[in-house]
Amino acid sequence: MNFSFSFNIKPFTTNDYKSAYELWERTPGLKLRGADSKENGEKYLRRNPNSSFIVYDGEVLVGTILAGHDGKRGYISCGCG
C-alpha cells in the first residue's frame, strides 16, 4: 500500500469553530454536549489562545486538538473524521 498525506496544522481560532463542529458531528462515536456549543467553544479558545490546533489534509479538515483549562482543570481532547 502507498499512502500519501499532506497535513497542514494551524492554530485553532474562533473562526474555525463552525467547521470543527461540523467535523465532530460527522465523527462516529464522538458525543457532543452543551459544553461544545459555539458560545462555550469560542470562550474556551479565547481563554486558551495558541494551545489548540486544527489539522487539514489538503483542503479537507480532518482533525482538531484542543488543549487548555477551564480555570480549575486542564484538558486535552481531539476529534477526527
Steps between C-alpha positions, in 0.01 A plus 500: 500500500609851430362780716547868432417768755552873487398610847490868580469590869373846591404675823131444581323838516139600559465538120554122465236392751212447257706273273640311799153447647378362166795257500417388854134445405615264220747309717360160608509444875567865587228630732437875506367672811382846597860585591580460127268783394643777282482749787679270747754388241591854403533595868734202552714599199526863618602387851760260357658674201770316304441163667245346260548398137311393189637249251440499124585234244522718194181709508304261725473555875585162652569567866508729799708509814379712790715563803442741783329553833168618637661692786511193723579189292722434196370324189629341182245377248502415135256418225558366155291389210 
